[in-house]
Amino acid sequence: MSTPSNLNSSNLSRSSVGILAQIGAWLFMLWGVLHVWVGYEGIHQYTTAGTTGLWNTVIGGSYVPRPAFIHTADTVTAYAQGQLLLNFCIDVGGYGILGMIVGWLILKHASWTAYFLGVFVIGIADLTFLFAMVLPGVIELNAGTIGGPILWFAAICLTPFGMHKKSNIE
């Protein structure tokens, strides 16, 4: 049986976060899973359909519709484009892993450092994608492409309201 004298103060600071921080952490994790899927899909397209498959995965917006897009016939250009697109997809997957780590650190350690990584690093990645690719019409605007920024925004707004003022593990 635990008594107040048996409780370790460092365990208290790490014990739990409030419900809003838990929801925010799970939103970061969901954001992460969705972005890891992009990395997986990029690798899948690269290995099964090459550069054409990669292009068809990332285009489709109002200014770059799939039927109007002309794929290069030049093998050198296609190779360079394929490598760049593969890199993009794997980078997105890497951000997904970061999102899952951020969520886990918030859940388990109430880490403000993790939260601010989520705000700034994930924010830069997601907002750049939104404002450089989706809104200008390069990538198709749909639930999947707008869902990431919505999940990120909800996570950064909710999480602070369930976090402790200070944590021993940052």
N, C-alpha and C positions, 0 to 999 in steps of 0.2 A: 504494500500500500504506500502510495506516495504522500508525503507530507510536504508542506511548504519548505521545510528545511532541506528536503532531499532534491528539490528542483534546482537545476543548473540554470543560471541566468542566461548563458549563451543558448541553451535549448529554447528558452522562452522567446528570445529574439528571432529564432528561426522557426518557431513552431508552426505558425500558419499565417496566412494573409486573409484579409477580408474577402467577402464574396465578390465584390466588384473587381478586385485584383485577380481573383481566381478566374472569373469570366474573361478578363483581359488576357491573362496568361494562356487560356485555352484558345482564345482568338488568335494570339500569336502562333500557337502551335498549329491551328487549322490553316492559317496563312502559310506556315512553313510546309505543311504537307502538300498543299496545292502547288507550291512553287517547286518542291522536289519532283512532283509529277511532271512539271514542264521540263526539267532536266532529263528525266527518264524518257519522256516523249521525244525530246530532241535527239537523244542517242538512238532511240528506236527508229525515228525517221531517217537519221543519218545511215544506219546500218541496213535499212530495208528499201528506202526510196531515194537516198542520196540528197543532193542539193535541191532538187525539185521538191522532194517531200518536206525538207526543212523550210523552204520558201512558202509552201502551201500551209504550213503550220503557223507561220508568223505574219502572213499578209491577210487580206480580206476586208480591209477597211473601206470606207467610202471613196477614198482617193486612190486606193490600190486594190481594186477588186480582183479576185483570183482569175476570172475569165479574161481580163484585160492585161494581166501581167505576162510579159514575154520573158521566158527563161532563156538564158544565154546558151548558145550552141558551142561557144569556145570552151574547151576543156580546162584551160588554165584559169580563166575567169570563174568558171563553175567551181573549180577546186577551191579557189580563194574564198568565194562566197560561202561555200559549204563549211569551210573551216571557221570562218567568222560567225556564221549562224550557229554552228555546233558550240563554239565558245560562248556565245550569248546564252544558249539554252542551259549549258552546264553552269554558267555563272548564276543564272536564275535559280537553279537547283541548289547551289551553294548558299544563296541568300535564304532559301527555304530551310536549310539546316541551321543557319543562324537564327531564324525565326523560332524554330523548335527549341534551340538552346536558350534563347531569351525567355520563352514561355516557361521552360523547366526551371530556370534560375529564379524567376519571379515566384513560381509555385513553391519551390522547395526552400528558398533562401530569402525571399522578399528583397531581392537585389535591385536597388535603385540604379546601379551601374548597368545591369542588364536592361532595365526599362529604358534608360537613355540611349543605349545601343539600338534598341528597337525603335525609338523615336527618330534618331538621327540617321543611322546607317541604313536601316530598312526603309525609313522615310525617303531618303535620297534615292534609293533604288526604285521604290514603288512610284514616287511622284515623277521621277524622270521618265519612267515607262509610260505613265498616264499622260503627261504633258508633251512628250516627244513622239510617242508612237500611237496611242489610242485616240486621243482627242484630235490630232491632225489627220486621222483617217488612214494611217498606214496599216494598223492592226484592227481587226474587226471589233467593234463595240458590242459587247454582249455580257451576259452575267458573269462569265469567267474572267473577262479582262477588266471589268469594273469591280468585280467582287473582291479582288486583292486589296485595292486601295480602300474600299469600304471596311473590310475586316481590320486593316491596319489602323484606320482612323478610329474605329470603335475601340480597338485595343488600347490605343494611346490615350483616349479620352476616359475610359473606365478605370484602367489600372491604378492610377494615382489615388483614387478615392478608397481603395482597399489596402493600400500599402502602409506599413508602419513608418513612423518618422525616421527611425534609424535602425540599421541592421548591422550585426557583427560581421556578416559575410557579404562583402560587396563584390 
